[in-house]
Amino acid sequence: LGWTMFGVQRSSLNTQSMPQQDLVIATGMGEHSRVTLPDGTALTLNAQTTVRFNFRDGKRCASVDGEAYFEVARDEEHPFVVEAGEANVACLGTAFNVRNYDDENNVSVVLSNGKVRVSAREADVTMEPDSRVVMDRKTLALSKHTVKASDYTAWLNGEVKYNNQTLEEIAAELSRNYNIAMVITSDELKHERFNGYLGRSSLRNILDVLCLASNMSYYVDNDTMVYVYPRKKN
């Protein structure tokens, strides 16, 4: 996984130093970026993610397509609001993870510290540290769960952690992170679920571990395509 780092010079927290037009930060497949926004907020982008940031109506506003971790600089006069699809996350100063990939059924917010409010349609939920709110992309329903926040932010350290994810979801994640296409030939395999911590792992190591934990096998074609299929029974 590749990392890039850059910063945007910040002179003060006054509104004149804030961008009135969108400041756009983006990563491609297999890339991560660490960024400092003009208000002092630290931002880490996962692979294939776009974040847009600006200042409007007295608020610091960001939108996320993909996955990003925010460490928001506290400014009580100017709330920080993140849009993720139909979900909105509002806070003053805190650290949280937002995941909003178009190919996934849910949008999720995981809170590391501080307090945030997540809203969608007419509902809103207040979060405490080590909680996770999930929004169903179709119904816009919100559900709240107690979790270990670090389980959902392992990617910040280049580590792999699966939390009851289907093989189909894992394949999409591997495709983004390792810039490789993945094809699962079995519908049954697509819906198998996995939990586990793999640390810092290569693509092949991850695939080998998944094989040990399931009935799958795989074939890598020319380092650009991975085919996943059921293992033949003896």
C-alpha positions as CSV (number, residue, x, y, z in Angstrom):
1,L,0.0,0.0,0.0
2,G,1.3,3.4,-0.9
3,W,1.2,6.4,1.4
4,T,1.4,10.1,0.5
5,M,1.6,13.0,2.9
6,F,0.9,16.6,2.3
7,G,-0.4,19.6,4.2
8,V,-2.4,22.8,3.5
9,Q,-0.9,25.8,5.2
10,R,-3.1,27.2,8.0
11,S,-2.6,30.7,9.2
12,S,-5.4,30.8,11.8
13,L,-8.9,29.6,12.6
14,N,-10.5,32.7,11.3
15,T,-13.1,32.3,8.6
16,Q,-11.1,34.3,6.0
17,S,-8.5,31.5,5.9
18,M,-11.1,28.9,5.1
19,P,-11.7,27.7,1.5
20,Q,-15.0,29.0,0.2
21,Q,-14.8,26.6,-2.8
22,D,-14.2,22.8,-2.5
23,L,-10.8,21.7,-1.6
24,V,-10.6,18.1,-3.0
25,I,-8.3,15.4,-1.8
26,A,-8.4,12.0,-3.5
27,T,-6.6,8.6,-3.5
28,G,-6.5,6.0,-6.1
29,M,-6.5,2.2,-5.8
30,G,-3.7,1.0,-3.5
31,E,-3.0,4.5,-2.1
32,H,-3.4,6.2,1.3
33,S,-2.9,9.8,2.2
34,R,-2.5,11.9,5.3
35,V,-3.6,15.5,5.1
36,T,-3.9,18.5,7.3
37,L,-6.9,20.7,6.4
38,P,-6.9,24.5,6.6
39,D,-8.7,24.4,10.0
40,G,-6.0,22.1,11.5
41,T,-8.1,18.9,11.3
42,A,-6.0,15.9,10.5
43,L,-7.4,13.6,7.8
44,T,-6.3,10.1,6.7
45,L,-7.8,8.7,3.4
46,N,-8.1,5.0,2.7
47,A,-7.7,3.7,-0.9
48,Q,-10.0,5.0,-3.6
49,T,-11.4,7.8,-1.5
50,T,-12.4,11.4,-2.3
51,V,-12.9,14.0,0.4
52,R,-14.2,17.5,-0.4
53,F,-13.8,20.3,2.2
54,N,-15.1,23.9,2.4
55,F,-16.5,26.5,4.7
56,R,-20.1,27.6,4.3
57,D,-22.9,29.0,6.5
58,G,-20.5,29.2,9.5
59,K,-19.7,25.5,9.3
60,R,-16.7,23.4,8.3
61,C,-18.1,21.0,5.8
62,A,-16.6,17.8,4.3
63,S,-18.1,15.0,2.2
64,V,-16.7,11.5,1.9
65,D,-16.8,9.0,-0.9
66,G,-14.8,6.0,0.3
67,E,-13.3,5.8,3.8
68,A,-11.6,8.5,5.9
69,Y,-10.5,9.0,9.5
70,F,-11.0,12.5,10.9
71,E,-9.2,14.1,13.9
72,V,-11.2,17.3,14.1
73,A,-9.6,20.5,15.4
74,R,-11.9,21.9,18.1
75,D,-13.6,25.1,17.2
76,E,-16.8,25.7,19.1
77,E,-17.9,28.6,16.9
78,H,-17.7,26.5,13.7
79,P,-19.1,23.0,13.9
80,F,-17.6,20.3,11.7
81,V,-20.1,18.4,9.5
82,V,-19.3,15.4,7.4
83,E,-21.7,14.2,4.7
84,A,-21.6,10.5,3.8
85,G,-24.3,9.7,1.3
86,E,-27.6,10.5,3.1
87,A,-25.9,10.4,6.5
88,N,-24.5,13.5,8.3
89,V,-22.0,13.5,11.1
90,A,-21.8,16.7,13.2
91,C,-19.2,17.5,15.9
92,L,-17.0,20.2,17.4
93,G,-13.7,18.3,18.1
94,T,-13.3,14.5,18.0
95,A,-11.8,11.6,16.1
96,F,-13.9,9.2,14.1
97,N,-13.9,6.9,11.0
98,V,-16.4,7.3,8.1
99,R,-16.9,4.5,5.6
100,N,-19.0,5.3,2.5
101,Y,-18.2,3.2,-0.5
102,D,-20.9,3.1,-3.2
103,D,-20.6,-0.7,-3.7
104,E,-21.4,-1.4,-0.1
105,N,-25.0,-1.7,1.4
106,N,-24.2,0.5,4.4
107,V,-22.6,3.7,5.5
108,S,-20.8,3.4,8.9
109,V,-19.3,5.8,11.5
110,V,-17.0,4.6,14.3
111,L,-16.1,7.0,17.1
112,S,-12.7,6.8,18.7
113,N,-13.0,9.7,21.1
114,G,-15.2,12.8,21.8
115,K,-18.9,12.9,20.8
116,V,-20.7,13.1,17.5
117,R,-24.2,13.1,16.2
118,V,-25.2,11.1,13.2
119,S,-28.4,12.0,11.4
120,A,-30.3,10.6,8.4
121,R,-33.7,11.7,7.2
122,E,-35.7,12.3,10.5
123,A,-33.6,10.2,12.8
124,D,-30.4,11.1,14.7
125,V,-28.2,9.2,17.1
126,T,-25.6,10.6,19.5
127,M,-22.4,8.5,19.7
128,E,-19.9,7.9,22.5
129,P,-16.4,6.5,22.1
130,D,-16.2,2.8,21.0
131,S,-19.6,2.9,19.3
132,R,-20.6,2.4,15.7
133,V,-23.6,3.7,13.8
134,V,-24.6,2.0,10.6
135,M,-27.0,3.5,8.1
136,D,-28.8,1.2,5.6
137,R,-28.3,2.8,2.3
138,K,-31.8,1.8,1.0
139,T,-34.0,2.5,4.0
140,L,-31.8,5.2,5.7
141,A,-32.4,3.5,9.0
142,L,-29.8,4.0,11.7
143,S,-28.5,1.4,14.1
144,K,-26.0,1.8,16.9
145,H,-23.6,-0.8,18.3
146,T,-21.0,-1.0,21.0
147,V,-17.6,-2.0,19.4
148,K,-13.9,-1.7,19.9
149,A,-13.0,1.3,17.7
150,S,-9.5,0.1,17.0
151,D,-11.0,-2.9,15.2
152,Y,-12.3,-0.6,12.5
153,T,-9.3,1.6,12.2
154,A,-6.5,-1.0,11.8
155,W,-6.2,0.2,8.2
156,L,-4.6,3.4,9.6
157,N,-1.5,1.4,10.5
158,G,-1.5,-0.7,7.3
159,E,-3.1,-3.6,9.3
160,V,-5.8,-6.0,8.2
161,K,-8.8,-6.7,10.5
162,Y,-12.1,-8.3,9.4
163,N,-15.3,-7.8,11.4
164,N,-17.9,-10.2,10.3
165,Q,-17.4,-9.3,6.6
166,T,-18.5,-11.3,3.6
167,L,-16.0,-12.6,1.2
168,E,-17.6,-10.4,-1.4
169,E,-17.0,-7.3,0.8
170,I,-13.4,-8.5,1.5
171,A,-12.8,-9.0,-2.2
172,A,-13.9,-5.4,-3.0
173,E,-11.6,-4.1,-0.2
174,L,-8.6,-6.1,-1.5
175,S,-9.3,-4.9,-5.0
176,R,-9.1,-1.2,-3.8
177,N,-6.1,-1.7,-1.6
178,Y,-4.0,-3.8,-3.9
179,N,-5.1,-2.5,-7.2
180,I,-6.1,-5.9,-8.6
181,A,-9.4,-7.2,-10.0
182,M,-11.1,-10.1,-8.1
183,V,-13.7,-12.5,-9.4
184,I,-15.5,-14.9,-7.1
185,T,-17.0,-17.7,-9.2
186,S,-19.4,-19.1,-6.5
187,D,-22.4,-17.3,-5.0
188,E,-22.1,-19.5,-1.9
189,L,-18.5,-18.3,-1.3
190,K,-19.5,-14.7,-1.8
191,H,-21.7,-14.8,1.3
192,E,-19.3,-16.6,3.7
193,R,-18.3,-14.3,6.6
194,F,-14.9,-13.8,8.2
195,N,-13.6,-12.4,11.5
196,G,-9.9,-12.1,12.3
197,Y,-6.8,-10.0,12.7
198,L,-4.0,-10.5,10.1
199,G,-1.6,-7.7,11.0
200,R,0.5,-6.3,8.2
201,S,-0.1,-8.8,5.4
202,S,0.6,-9.2,1.7
203,L,-2.2,-10.0,-0.7
204,R,-1.1,-13.6,-1.0
205,N,-0.9,-14.0,2.7
206,I,-4.4,-12.7,3.2
207,L,-5.7,-15.0,0.4
208,D,-3.9,-18.0,2.0
209,V,-5.4,-17.3,5.4
210,L,-8.9,-17.0,3.9
211,C,-8.3,-20.4,2.2
212,L,-7.4,-22.0,5.5
213,A,-10.6,-20.6,7.1
214,S,-13.0,-21.6,4.3
215,N,-13.6,-23.9,1.3
216,M,-12.0,-21.5,-1.2
217,S,-9.0,-21.6,-3.5
218,Y,-7.6,-18.9,-5.7
219,Y,-5.6,-18.4,-8.8
220,V,-3.6,-15.2,-9.6
221,D,-3.5,-14.4,-13.3
222,N,-0.6,-12.2,-14.4
223,D,-0.6,-10.2,-11.2
224,T,-3.7,-8.3,-12.4
225,M,-6.6,-10.7,-11.7
226,V,-7.5,-13.0,-8.9
227,Y,-10.0,-15.8,-9.4
228,V,-11.6,-17.3,-6.3
229,Y,-13.4,-20.6,-6.6
230,P,-14.6,-23.5,-4.3
231,R,-11.9,-26.0,-3.4
232,K,-12.4,-29.5,-4.8
233,K,-13.3,-32.0,-2.2
234,N,-11.2,-35.1,-1.9
